[in-house]
Amino acid sequence: MLYISRITKDPEIRQAELLDTAQELFILTGYQQTTVSAIVKKVGVAQGTFYYYFASKEAILEAIFARHVTNMVAEVQSFYLEEATVLAKLQLFFNLFYKLCYYDEPGLIGKILYKEKQGELINKLWRQMLLITTPLLRRILEQGNQEGLTHVVHMEETFSFFAGIMGSLLEASSPAEFGHEADPIVVKNKLKIAGKLIETLLGAPLNSIHLEFPLP
């Protein structure tokens, strides 16, 4: 009797394959049109394998966003090894956060979800991103307060207003096909305004925060 052995892979590798494939399909065909069946077919595994790692299509979407945000946090944290100033850390944090939401894969998927009118899901993903990034921002601000470079008295309230500033900025600088501003000059002006608002919110020095327009 001929036995055909199954190809097994390290769980982390298999999970990464599912994440990469789902991300690709969400961007190419949209979230609504992408099915679990399409994901597993492209990876070449059974549906049971998918559900071993993820409870649903929404769960894998959340995992995709979590992976990108976690990588962003790790990039900022690695900056600590270079003994960068608090203001440099804040600068990097805000620019990477904006780039992640505007141009990187989460931003691309977010625009698709916006087009598909997935408002509740967008809000859920936004809260998840804030939850992952808040501990790092708190750590930077606590250092800034100690060094006298920032003056944040009410941390939780500050995080709420920061989320509001960034959310408004992203809403204002989304592509024109979704009903928002696309002119790079206008977007840069809005980035300047957002930078000033963040400086005031954090009690940071004048002209210390410069948000940058993400390059393709």
C-alpha positions as CSV (number, residue, x, y, z in Angstrom):
1,M,0.0,0.0,0.0
2,L,1.3,3.4,-1.0
3,Y,1.3,6.0,1.8
4,I,1.4,9.7,0.9
5,S,2.9,11.7,3.7
6,R,1.4,15.1,4.4
7,I,3.6,18.1,4.3
8,T,3.7,19.7,7.7
9,K,5.1,23.1,8.5
10,D,6.1,24.9,11.6
11,P,2.9,26.4,13.1
12,E,4.4,29.9,13.0
13,I,5.2,29.5,9.3
14,R,1.8,28.2,8.5
15,Q,0.1,31.0,10.4
16,A,2.2,33.6,8.6
17,E,1.2,32.0,5.3
18,L,-2.5,32.4,6.2
19,L,-1.9,36.0,7.3
20,D,0.0,37.0,4.2
21,T,-2.5,35.4,1.9
22,A,-5.5,36.9,3.6
23,Q,-3.9,40.3,3.5
24,E,-3.2,39.9,-0.2
25,L,-6.7,38.9,-1.0
26,F,-8.3,41.6,1.2
27,I,-6.3,44.2,-0.8
28,L,-6.9,42.7,-4.2
29,T,-10.5,41.6,-4.0
30,G,-11.9,43.4,-1.0
31,Y,-12.8,42.2,2.5
32,Q,-16.4,41.4,1.7
33,Q,-15.5,39.3,-1.4
34,T,-12.7,37.4,0.2
35,T,-13.9,34.1,1.7
36,V,-12.2,31.7,4.1
37,S,-12.4,29.1,1.2
38,A,-10.5,31.4,-1.1
39,I,-7.8,31.9,1.6
40,V,-7.2,28.2,2.3
41,K,-7.4,27.3,-1.4
42,K,-4.6,29.8,-2.2
43,V,-2.5,28.5,0.7
44,G,-3.3,24.9,-0.2
45,V,-4.6,23.8,3.2
46,A,-7.9,22.5,4.6
47,Q,-10.5,24.8,6.2
48,G,-9.8,23.1,9.4
49,T,-6.3,24.4,9.4
50,F,-7.6,27.9,9.1
51,Y,-9.9,27.5,12.0
52,Y,-7.2,26.0,14.1
53,Y,-5.4,29.4,14.0
54,F,-8.3,31.8,13.5
55,A,-11.9,31.8,14.7
56,S,-13.2,33.7,11.7
57,K,-12.4,36.0,8.7
58,E,-12.7,38.9,11.1
59,A,-10.3,37.3,13.5
60,I,-7.6,37.0,10.8
61,L,-8.2,40.6,9.8
62,E,-7.6,41.7,13.4
63,A,-4.4,39.5,13.5
64,I,-3.1,41.2,10.3
65,F,-3.5,44.6,11.9
66,A,-2.1,43.5,15.2
67,R,1.0,42.1,13.4
68,H,1.7,45.4,11.6
69,V,1.1,47.5,14.7
70,T,3.3,45.3,16.8
71,N,6.1,45.6,14.2
72,M,5.7,49.4,14.3
73,V,6.0,49.4,18.1
74,A,9.1,47.2,17.9
75,E,10.7,49.6,15.4
76,V,10.2,52.5,17.8
77,Q,11.4,50.5,20.7
78,S,14.6,49.6,18.8
79,F,15.2,53.3,18.5
80,Y,15.7,53.4,22.3
81,L,18.9,51.5,21.8
82,E,20.3,54.5,20.0
83,E,19.7,56.7,23.1
84,A,17.5,59.0,21.1
85,T,15.9,62.0,22.7
86,V,12.3,61.9,23.9
87,L,11.3,64.3,21.1
88,A,13.0,62.1,18.5
89,K,11.1,59.1,19.8
90,L,7.8,61.0,19.7
91,Q,8.6,62.2,16.2
92,L,9.2,58.6,15.0
93,F,6.2,57.3,16.8
94,F,3.7,59.8,15.3
95,N,5.1,59.5,11.8
96,L,5.2,55.7,11.8
97,F,1.7,55.6,13.2
98,Y,0.4,57.9,10.5
99,K,2.2,56.0,7.8
100,L,0.8,52.7,9.0
101,C,-2.7,54.0,8.9
102,Y,-2.4,56.0,5.7
103,Y,-0.1,54.1,3.4
104,D,1.0,50.7,4.7
105,E,-1.1,47.6,4.4
106,P,-3.5,48.4,7.3
107,G,-4.1,51.8,5.6
108,L,-4.9,50.1,2.3
109,I,-7.2,47.6,3.9
110,G,-8.8,50.4,5.9
111,K,-9.6,52.4,2.8
112,I,-11.3,49.2,1.3
113,L,-13.3,48.8,4.5
114,Y,-14.3,52.4,4.3
115,K,-15.5,52.0,0.7
116,E,-17.4,48.9,1.8
117,K,-19.1,50.8,4.6
118,Q,-17.6,48.6,7.3
119,G,-17.8,51.3,9.9
120,E,-18.2,49.1,13.0
121,L,-15.2,46.9,11.9
122,I,-13.1,50.0,11.2
123,N,-13.8,51.3,14.7
124,K,-12.9,47.9,16.2
125,L,-9.6,47.8,14.4
126,W,-8.9,51.4,15.4
127,R,-9.4,50.6,19.1
128,Q,-7.1,47.6,18.7
129,M,-4.4,49.7,17.2
130,L,-4.7,52.3,20.0
131,L,-4.6,49.5,22.7
132,I,-1.4,48.1,21.3
133,T,0.4,51.4,20.9
134,T,-0.7,53.2,24.1
135,P,1.8,51.5,26.5
136,L,4.7,52.6,24.3
137,L,3.3,56.2,24.0
138,R,2.8,56.2,27.8
139,R,6.4,55.1,28.4
140,I,7.7,57.9,26.1
141,L,5.6,60.6,27.7
142,E,6.5,59.5,31.2
143,Q,10.2,59.9,30.2
144,G,9.3,63.3,28.6
145,N,7.6,64.4,31.8
146,Q,10.6,63.4,33.9
147,E,13.0,65.3,31.6
148,G,10.7,68.3,31.4
149,L,10.3,68.0,27.7
150,T,6.6,67.2,27.8
151,H,4.0,68.2,30.4
152,V,1.2,65.7,30.4
153,V,-0.9,65.7,33.6
154,H,-3.8,63.5,32.7
155,M,-2.5,60.6,30.7
156,E,-5.8,58.8,29.9
157,E,-7.5,61.9,28.7
158,T,-4.4,62.8,26.7
159,F,-4.6,59.5,24.9
160,S,-8.2,60.0,24.1
161,F,-7.5,63.4,22.5
162,F,-4.5,62.1,20.6
163,A,-6.8,59.4,19.1
164,G,-9.2,62.1,18.1
165,I,-6.5,64.2,16.4
166,M,-5.1,61.3,14.5
167,G,-8.5,60.0,13.6
168,S,-9.5,63.4,12.3
169,L,-6.3,63.7,10.3
170,L,-6.7,60.4,8.7
171,E,-10.3,61.2,7.8
172,A,-9.2,64.5,6.3
173,S,-6.3,63.1,4.3
174,S,-7.9,60.0,2.8
175,P,-7.9,59.6,-1.0
176,A,-10.4,61.7,-3.1
177,E,-12.2,58.6,-4.4
178,F,-13.6,58.2,-0.8
179,G,-14.7,61.8,-0.6
180,H,-11.7,63.3,1.1
181,E,-8.7,65.5,0.4
182,A,-6.1,64.2,-2.1
183,D,-4.1,67.3,-2.9
184,P,-0.6,66.7,-1.3
185,I,-0.2,70.4,-0.5
186,V,-3.5,70.6,1.4
187,V,-2.7,67.3,3.2
188,K,0.7,68.7,4.3
189,N,-1.0,71.8,5.6
190,K,-3.3,69.5,7.6
191,L,-0.3,67.6,8.9
192,K,1.2,70.9,10.1
193,I,-2.0,71.7,12.0
194,A,-2.1,68.2,13.5
195,G,1.5,68.6,14.6
196,K,0.7,71.9,16.4
197,L,-2.3,70.3,18.1
198,I,-0.2,67.4,19.3
199,E,2.5,69.8,20.6
200,T,-0.1,71.7,22.6
201,L,-1.7,68.5,23.9
202,L,1.6,67.2,25.1
203,G,3.0,70.5,26.3
204,A,6.0,69.9,24.0
205,P,8.3,72.7,22.7
206,L,7.2,74.7,19.7
207,N,8.0,73.2,16.3
208,S,9.1,69.9,17.9
209,I,6.6,67.7,16.2
210,H,6.7,67.5,12.4
211,L,4.3,65.0,10.8
212,E,5.4,63.9,7.4
213,F,3.4,63.0,4.3
214,P,4.0,59.3,3.5
215,L,5.9,58.7,0.3
216,P,4.9,55.9,-2.1
